[in-house]
Structures are given as C-alpha cells and as structure tokens.
C-alpha cells in the first residue's frame, strides 16, 4: 500500500502554490517553484491587479495594442484579450503595428502580427514610415550609417504609433514595455541627466494631457516571465533582434540590469521604485511642454524632435537633429525662414513626437 501511494505521488518538488502538481519552473521574480497552471494563473492575476488598481481602462473604451510581433506585444495581446473576456472589461481591442521599412526584419515580424490578427480575432492597422515620413529605415541607415540610427527610429516610431492610434480613433494605446524596460529607462535617464524624462518614465500611464494616453500593463512584469509564458503557452511570436540595434546605447543598460538580476532578482523592481520616489527640486527649471510650430504635436522646443530629424534627412544633413536639440531647432527654423519666409517650403509630411 505504501509503495502504491509513493508511486502515485508526483516525482520531484511540488508546486509551492497548489502543493499537488510537480513544479515545472522557478519564477524569476520570486524564485518560487511552481507548476505551469499556477504560473499562468499568478502571471495573469498580477496583470489584472495592475489594470484594476491603476484604473487603466473604462468600460466601452477603444484600446489599441502596440503590436510588433515580438514576445512582449504578442503576450500583451493574448493576455489582454483573455482578461477582457474573463473579467468583462468591455473593451474594444485593436492591433496597431508600425512598418519601419527594415528588410528581413520588420517584413517578417509583420507576418507574425497578421497571424495574431486571425488567432486572437483582433482588427489590425499598419502604418509605415514610408507613408508617414517618405523614408524607410533602410533608406535612413543607407544615408547616415549604423551610428545614431536608433535615435531616428525611436522618435519616428513613437509618433507613428500615436498617429496610427488617432486613425483608429482609440481612447488608449497600450504598449508591451515590461519591468526590465522601465528599469533600463530609469538608468538611462540618470546617465543622461534627463530630469524631465526621469520624472515621468515610471508612470504607468503617460500622455494624459495629450490626445491619446499610453498605458503599460506590464510595468511590474519581468521579461523572463513573459518569455516563459509565451513558451509554455506556445504563442506565435517573432524572436529575431533588429539588424540595426547591436550598438544601441540602451543595450549597455540592459546588460547591467541583467547582471543585477542575477545577483538579486528584486533589483529590477527596486530600480523602478527608486524612479517612482525621485523628487525633483522645485527650483529645477523643467522644459515647458507646448506644441511643435510645424506639426502641432507635443514638444518642449519650437520644433519637435521628429520634425528636426526629418528636416535634416530631407536637406541631406542627417546629423542636424543629433546631439544638442536646441541648437538644431534654432538653426532649422532660422534657415527655413531665410529660404521663403515660411515653413511651407518643406517638402515632407508633417510629423511629431511623444516621448516614452
């Protein structure tokens, strides 16, 4: 009898949550050994609690999910669809993708997003750099080389998402930025001495004073757990890194975060907490948010960063918007006025930027 009971008992360590099934993984966030089913449950419940506690959505809102085809946005689309159905959020969900024009990377990842459209039953809208700005990233890199190309892509992508969301007439835009991403951003803003961005980069909702607020339901979700969830659930996602990003400045912060996580897993949440607790001195002069004189998008300068970068590309001066923004803005607006006394002479489409 004792032998039969021993044979019926699962081999290996039991899940610390249900204490019935064999543990299949160790949570990177808590180091708890749990089974798959309990992992799915706690993963989804934590995201649900973040959504509810922070009142990210209201019933009947139209919500666009920034979808790149990667693990973060794919898991976000899947989980948000499930939670919307399970907890009756009453949301009207859409997938929104940006085609940067990177051959062999974005064209392949967009195929993944198109499959997700069918798998999750969510309408898909794709906007491209070519149609918005008249340039693809392949063309930009051919002109400027591998250095600073992420500056162009990051600025253009943020604005492209905003314009795509406007076309969909949504109330909110959600992105797959996870805890690792936010911790990296806190460090980057400290290293850059960017007080303005440091004061808002940990906010779970940004752009509330703009046309379309952005939300980050994965603010406290670890990247490793997102990968595990996607793997165990067998979700369809694209895992290739961008061919133009190997030398991105953010990569150094990412490596540092990974080293800290190996020593102390909670370090990621601690960095986010530090960012949340930063208090900017009242005597510190902060940039005043206004609107770009050219395109009307939010900007602390006369011209937003995207307009400056695009003007540089169109004039054959790609370095115009790199480095000291104030000088670039001043030089750009001055040169335009000297040409025809108006900004109408610019042969390009309107653009603008909203920061992460």
C-alpha positions as CSV (number, residue, x, y, z in Angstrom):
1,X,0.0,0.0,0.0
2,X,2.8,2.4,0.9
3,X,4.5,1.6,-2.3
4,X,1.4,2.4,-4.3
5,X,1.0,5.7,-2.5
6,X,4.6,6.6,-3.3
7,X,4.1,5.7,-6.9
8,X,1.0,7.9,-7.2
9,X,2.8,10.9,-5.8
10,X,4.4,13.2,-8.4
11,X,8.2,12.9,-8.6
12,X,10.3,16.0,-7.8
13,X,9.5,19.1,-5.8
14,X,5.8,20.1,-5.6
15,X,4.4,23.4,-6.6
16,X,4.5,25.8,-3.6
17,X,1.1,27.2,-4.5
18,X,-1.2,24.2,-5.2
19,X,1.1,21.6,-3.4
20,X,-0.3,19.0,-5.8
21,X,1.4,19.1,-9.2
22,X,5.1,18.9,-9.9
23,X,6.9,22.2,-10.1
24,X,7.8,23.0,-13.7
25,X,9.7,26.3,-13.3
26,X,11.2,28.7,-10.9
27,X,9.7,32.2,-11.1
28,X,12.4,34.7,-11.9
29,X,10.5,37.4,-10.0
30,X,10.1,35.5,-6.7
31,X,12.2,32.3,-7.1
32,X,9.2,30.2,-6.2
33,X,9.0,26.8,-7.7
34,X,5.5,26.3,-9.3
35,X,3.7,24.3,-11.8
36,X,2.6,25.6,-15.2
37,X,-1.0,26.1,-14.4
38,X,-0.3,28.1,-11.2
39,X,2.3,30.1,-13.2
40,X,-0.4,31.0,-15.8
41,X,-2.8,32.0,-13.0
42,X,-0.4,34.2,-11.0
43,X,1.0,35.8,-14.1
44,X,-2.4,36.8,-15.4
45,X,-3.8,37.7,-12.0
46,X,-0.9,40.1,-11.3
47,X,-1.5,41.9,-14.6
48,X,-5.2,42.1,-13.9
49,X,-4.5,43.6,-10.5
50,X,-2.2,46.2,-12.1
51,X,-5.0,47.1,-14.5
52,X,-7.7,47.3,-11.8
53,X,-5.6,49.0,-9.1
54,X,-4.4,51.7,-11.5
55,X,-7.8,52.1,-13.3
56,X,-6.1,51.8,-16.7
57,X,-9.4,51.4,-18.6
58,X,-13.0,52.3,-18.5
59,X,-15.8,50.2,-20.0
60,X,-16.5,50.6,-23.7
61,X,-13.2,52.2,-24.4
62,X,-11.4,51.6,-27.7
63,X,-7.9,50.4,-27.0
64,X,-5.0,49.9,-29.5
65,X,-2.3,47.4,-28.6
66,X,1.1,48.3,-30.0
67,X,2.0,45.1,-31.8
68,X,5.5,44.4,-33.2
69,X,5.2,40.6,-33.4
70,X,7.7,40.2,-30.6
71,X,7.2,38.4,-27.3
72,X,6.1,41.4,-25.2
73,X,3.4,42.7,-27.6
74,X,2.2,39.2,-28.5
75,X,1.8,38.1,-24.9
76,X,0.1,41.5,-24.2
77,X,-2.4,41.0,-27.0
78,X,-3.1,37.4,-25.8
79,X,-3.4,38.2,-22.1
80,X,-5.4,41.4,-22.6
81,X,-7.8,39.6,-24.8
82,X,-8.2,36.9,-22.2
83,X,-8.7,39.3,-19.3
84,X,-11.1,41.4,-21.3
85,X,-13.3,38.4,-21.8
86,X,-12.8,36.8,-18.4
87,X,-13.4,40.0,-16.3
88,X,-15.7,41.8,-18.6
89,X,-13.6,44.9,-19.1
90,X,-15.9,45.8,-22.0
91,X,-13.0,47.0,-24.2
92,X,-12.9,47.2,-28.0
93,X,-9.4,45.9,-28.8
94,X,-7.3,46.6,-31.9
95,X,-3.8,45.7,-33.0
96,X,-1.6,48.6,-34.2
97,X,1.7,47.9,-36.0
98,X,4.4,50.2,-37.4
99,X,6.3,49.2,-40.5
100,X,9.7,50.9,-40.2
101,X,10.9,49.5,-43.6
102,X,13.6,47.1,-42.4
103,X,14.0,44.4,-45.0
104,X,14.5,40.9,-43.5
105,X,13.3,42.0,-40.0
106,X,10.1,44.1,-39.9
107,X,8.6,42.5,-43.0
108,X,8.9,39.1,-41.4
109,X,7.6,40.2,-38.0
110,X,4.6,41.8,-39.6
111,X,3.7,38.4,-40.9
112,X,3.6,37.2,-37.3
113,X,1.3,40.1,-36.4
114,X,-1.0,39.2,-39.3
115,X,-1.3,35.7,-37.9
116,X,-2.0,37.1,-34.4
117,X,-4.8,39.1,-36.0
118,X,-6.5,35.9,-37.0
119,X,-5.6,33.9,-33.9
120,X,-7.0,36.5,-31.4
121,X,-9.7,37.9,-33.7
122,X,-8.5,41.5,-33.3
123,X,-8.6,44.0,-36.2
124,X,-5.1,45.1,-37.4
125,X,-3.9,48.5,-38.5
126,X,-0.5,49.0,-40.0
127,X,1.2,52.4,-40.5
128,X,4.6,52.8,-42.2
129,X,7.5,55.2,-42.1
130,X,7.4,55.5,-45.8
131,X,3.8,56.7,-46.0
132,X,4.2,59.0,-42.9
133,X,7.7,60.4,-43.5
134,X,8.7,59.5,-47.0
135,X,11.6,57.4,-45.7
136,X,12.2,53.8,-44.7
137,X,14.8,52.8,-42.0
138,X,16.7,51.0,-44.8
139,X,17.0,54.3,-46.6
140,X,17.9,56.3,-43.5
141,X,20.6,53.8,-42.5
142,X,22.0,53.9,-46.0
143,X,22.3,57.7,-45.6
144,X,23.6,58.0,-42.0
145,X,25.2,54.6,-41.4
146,X,24.8,52.4,-38.3
147,X,25.6,55.2,-35.8
148,X,22.6,57.1,-34.3
149,X,20.0,55.2,-36.4
150,X,18.1,54.1,-33.3
151,X,17.6,57.8,-32.5
152,X,15.7,58.3,-35.8
153,X,13.8,55.0,-35.4
154,X,12.7,55.6,-31.8
155,X,11.5,59.1,-32.4
156,X,9.6,58.2,-35.6
157,X,8.1,55.0,-34.1
158,X,6.6,56.8,-31.0
159,X,5.0,59.3,-33.3
160,X,3.8,56.7,-35.8
161,X,2.1,54.8,-33.0
162,X,0.3,58.0,-32.0
163,X,-0.8,58.8,-35.5
164,X,-2.0,55.2,-36.0
165,X,-3.9,55.3,-32.8
166,X,-5.6,58.6,-34.0
167,X,-6.6,56.9,-37.3
168,X,-8.2,54.1,-35.2
169,X,-10.0,56.7,-33.1
170,X,-9.0,54.9,-29.9
171,X,-9.2,56.2,-26.3
172,X,-6.0,54.5,-25.1
173,X,-2.8,53.0,-26.5
174,X,-1.2,50.1,-24.6
175,X,2.4,49.0,-25.1
176,X,4.4,45.9,-24.0
177,X,7.0,47.8,-22.1
178,X,8.0,45.5,-19.2
179,X,9.7,45.9,-15.8
180,X,13.1,45.4,-17.4
181,X,12.5,48.1,-20.0
182,X,11.3,50.6,-17.4
183,X,14.3,49.9,-15.1
184,X,16.6,50.4,-18.1
185,X,14.9,53.7,-18.9
186,X,15.4,54.9,-15.3
187,X,19.1,54.2,-15.5
188,X,19.5,55.8,-19.0
189,X,17.7,59.0,-17.9
190,X,20.1,59.1,-14.8
191,X,23.1,58.6,-17.0
192,X,21.9,61.3,-19.5
193,X,20.9,63.7,-16.7
194,X,17.5,63.9,-18.3
195,X,15.4,65.2,-15.3
196,X,12.3,65.7,-17.4
197,X,12.0,62.2,-18.7
198,X,13.2,60.7,-15.3
199,X,10.2,62.4,-13.6
200,X,7.7,60.6,-15.9
201,X,9.4,57.4,-17.2
202,X,8.0,55.2,-14.4
203,X,4.4,56.4,-14.8
204,X,2.1,53.6,-15.8
205,X,0.0,56.0,-17.8
206,X,1.6,58.9,-19.8
207,X,0.3,61.5,-22.2
208,X,-2.9,62.1,-20.3
209,X,-2.7,65.8,-21.3
210,X,-2.3,64.8,-24.9
211,X,-4.6,63.4,-27.5
212,X,-4.2,59.6,-26.6
213,X,-2.9,58.4,-23.2
214,X,-0.5,55.4,-23.2
215,X,-0.6,52.6,-20.7
216,X,1.9,50.0,-19.6
217,X,0.1,47.0,-18.1
218,X,3.4,45.1,-17.9
219,X,5.1,47.7,-15.7
220,X,5.8,45.2,-13.0
221,X,6.1,42.1,-15.2
222,X,9.6,40.6,-15.7
223,X,10.9,40.0,-19.2
224,X,11.9,36.4,-18.3
225,X,8.4,35.6,-17.2
226,X,6.9,37.0,-20.4
227,X,9.3,34.7,-22.3
228,X,8.3,31.7,-20.2
229,X,4.6,32.4,-20.6
230,X,5.0,32.7,-24.4
231,X,7.0,29.5,-24.5
232,X,4.7,27.4,-22.3
233,X,1.6,28.7,-24.0
234,X,3.2,28.1,-27.4
235,X,2.3,31.6,-28.6
236,X,3.2,32.6,-32.1
237,X,5.8,35.4,-31.9
238,X,8.9,36.7,-33.7
239,X,12.2,36.5,-31.8
240,X,14.8,38.0,-34.1
241,X,16.6,41.1,-32.9
242,X,16.6,44.2,-35.1
243,X,19.5,44.2,-37.5
244,X,20.3,47.8,-36.8
245,X,20.3,47.7,-33.0
246,X,23.5,45.8,-31.9
247,X,25.3,49.1,-30.9
248,X,22.3,50.8,-29.3
249,X,23.1,52.8,-26.1
250,X,20.2,51.1,-24.3
251,X,22.0,47.7,-24.7
252,X,24.6,48.6,-22.2
253,X,21.9,49.5,-19.6
254,X,20.2,46.2,-20.4
255,X,23.3,44.2,-19.7
256,X,23.8,46.0,-16.4
257,X,20.2,45.2,-15.4
258,X,20.7,41.5,-16.3
259,X,23.8,41.4,-14.1
260,X,22.0,42.9,-11.2
261,X,19.1,40.5,-11.6
262,X,21.4,37.5,-11.5
263,X,22.7,38.8,-8.1
264,X,19.4,39.9,-6.7
265,X,16.1,39.3,-8.7
266,X,14.3,42.0,-6.9
267,X,16.8,44.7,-8.2
268,X,14.5,45.4,-11.2
269,X,11.5,46.3,-9.0
270,X,13.8,48.3,-6.7
271,X,15.1,50.5,-9.5
272,X,11.5,51.1,-10.7
273,X,10.6,52.0,-7.1
274,X,13.6,54.4,-6.9
275,X,12.4,56.1,-10.1
276,X,8.9,56.5,-8.7
277,X,10.3,58.0,-5.5
278,X,12.6,60.6,-7.1
279,X,11.5,64.1,-6.2
280,X,12.6,66.9,-8.4
281,X,13.5,70.1,-6.6
282,X,11.0,72.9,-7.1
283,X,13.9,75.2,-8.0
284,X,14.8,72.9,-11.0
285,X,13.7,74.5,-14.3
286,X,11.8,72.0,-16.3
287,X,11.1,72.1,-20.0
288,X,7.7,73.7,-20.8
289,X,5.5,71.4,-22.8
290,X,4.0,73.1,-25.8
291,X,3.3,72.2,-29.4
292,X,5.5,71.9,-32.4
293,X,5.1,75.0,-34.6
294,X,5.3,72.9,-37.7
295,X,3.1,69.8,-37.0
296,X,1.3,70.6,-33.7
297,X,2.5,67.7,-31.8
298,X,3.7,67.9,-28.2
299,X,7.2,69.5,-27.9
300,X,9.3,71.4,-25.5
301,X,11.0,73.2,-28.4
302,X,9.7,75.2,-31.3
303,X,10.1,72.1,-33.4
304,X,9.6,68.6,-32.2
305,X,12.4,66.1,-32.5
306,X,10.8,64.2,-35.3
307,X,10.4,67.4,-37.4
308,X,14.0,68.3,-36.8
309,X,15.3,64.9,-37.8
310,X,13.1,64.7,-40.9
311,X,14.2,68.2,-42.0
312,X,17.8,67.1,-41.7
313,X,17.1,64.0,-43.8
314,X,15.3,66.0,-46.5
315,X,18.1,68.6,-46.7
316,X,20.8,66.0,-46.8
317,X,22.0,67.0,-43.3
318,X,21.2,63.8,-41.3
319,X,23.2,65.0,-38.3
320,X,21.1,68.1,-37.9
321,X,18.9,66.7,-35.2
322,X,21.5,64.6,-33.4
323,X,23.0,65.9,-30.2
324,X,22.1,69.4,-28.9
325,X,18.4,69.7,-29.8
326,X,18.1,73.4,-29.0
327,X,20.8,74.4,-31.5
328,X,19.3,72.2,-34.1
329,X,15.8,73.7,-33.6
330,X,17.2,77.2,-33.8
331,X,19.3,76.5,-36.9
332,X,16.5,74.7,-38.7
333,X,13.7,77.3,-38.1
334,X,16.1,80.1,-39.0
335,X,17.2,78.5,-42.2
336,X,13.6,77.8,-43.3
337,X,12.5,81.4,-42.7
338,X,15.5,82.6,-44.7
339,X,14.5,80.4,-47.7
340,X,10.9,81.6,-48.2
341,X,9.9,83.3,-45.0
342,X,7.6,80.3,-44.3
343,X,7.7,76.7,-43.3
344,X,5.5,75.8,-46.2
345,X,8.6,75.2,-48.4
346,X,9.5,72.0,-46.5
347,X,9.0,69.1,-48.9
348,X,7.9,66.5,-46.4
349,X,4.9,65.3,-44.5
350,X,4.0,66.6,-41.0
351,X,5.5,64.7,-38.1
352,X,5.9,65.0,-34.3
353,X,6.9,63.0,-31.3
354,X,5.6,61.8,-27.9
355,X,8.2,60.5,-25.5
356,X,8.2,57.2,-23.7
